[in-house]
């Protein structure tokens, strides 16, 4: 299953089990939902990192410096 973030595939998630039985449709659907949520979480992490970085200089902006510990 592709893990998509920002319209691009960032990773591929493989469903594996030890038993020879195939996955049922409900399990595959649930796994797809979890992979979609992981993609959304990854997008949030990237957005937060970009929000604290000056796009021209590539260093921390004022907001990020104020949030930085001690």
C-alpha positions as CSV (number, residue, x, y, z in Angstrom):
1,X,0.0,0.0,0.0
2,X,1.4,3.4,-0.9
3,X,1.9,5.9,1.9
4,X,1.1,9.2,0.2
5,X,2.1,12.6,1.5
6,X,1.7,15.8,-0.4
7,X,0.5,13.9,-3.5
8,X,3.7,11.8,-3.7
9,X,4.4,8.3,-2.6
10,X,6.8,8.6,0.4
11,X,6.9,4.9,1.4
12,X,5.3,1.5,0.6
13,X,3.6,-0.4,3.4
14,X,3.5,-4.2,3.0
15,X,1.0,-6.4,4.7
16,X,2.5,-9.6,5.9
17,X,1.2,-12.5,8.0
18,X,2.7,-15.7,9.1
19,X,-0.3,-17.9,8.3
20,X,-1.0,-18.9,4.7
21,X,-4.6,-17.5,4.8
22,X,-5.2,-14.5,2.6
23,X,-6.2,-11.2,4.2
24,X,-10.0,-10.6,4.1
25,X,-11.4,-7.4,2.6
26,X,-12.2,-5.8,5.9
27,X,-8.5,-6.2,7.1
28,X,-7.2,-4.7,3.9
29,X,-9.6,-1.8,4.2
30,X,-8.6,-1.2,7.8
31,X,-4.9,-1.3,6.9
32,X,-5.6,1.2,4.1
33,X,-7.2,3.6,6.5
34,X,-4.3,3.3,8.9
35,X,-1.8,4.0,6.1
36,X,-3.8,7.0,5.1
37,X,-3.8,8.3,8.6
38,X,0.0,7.8,8.8
39,X,0.3,9.9,5.6
40,X,-1.7,12.7,7.2
41,X,0.4,12.5,10.3
42,X,3.6,12.7,8.2
43,X,2.2,15.7,6.3
44,X,1.6,17.4,9.7
45,X,5.1,16.8,10.8
46,X,6.5,18.2,7.6
47,X,4.2,21.2,7.7
48,X,5.3,22.0,11.3
49,X,8.9,21.8,10.4
50,X,8.4,24.0,7.4
51,X,6.5,26.6,9.5
52,X,9.6,27.0,11.8
53,X,12.1,27.4,8.9
54,X,12.8,30.5,6.9
55,X,12.3,29.5,3.3
56,X,15.1,31.7,1.9
57,X,17.9,31.1,4.5
58,X,16.8,27.6,5.6
59,X,17.4,28.4,9.3
60,X,15.0,28.6,12.2
61,X,12.6,31.6,12.1
62,X,11.7,33.7,15.1
63,X,8.7,31.6,16.1
64,X,10.8,28.4,16.1
65,X,13.5,30.0,18.2
66,X,10.9,31.1,20.8
67,X,9.6,27.5,20.9
68,X,13.0,26.0,21.3
69,X,13.8,24.7,24.8
70,X,16.1,26.8,27.0
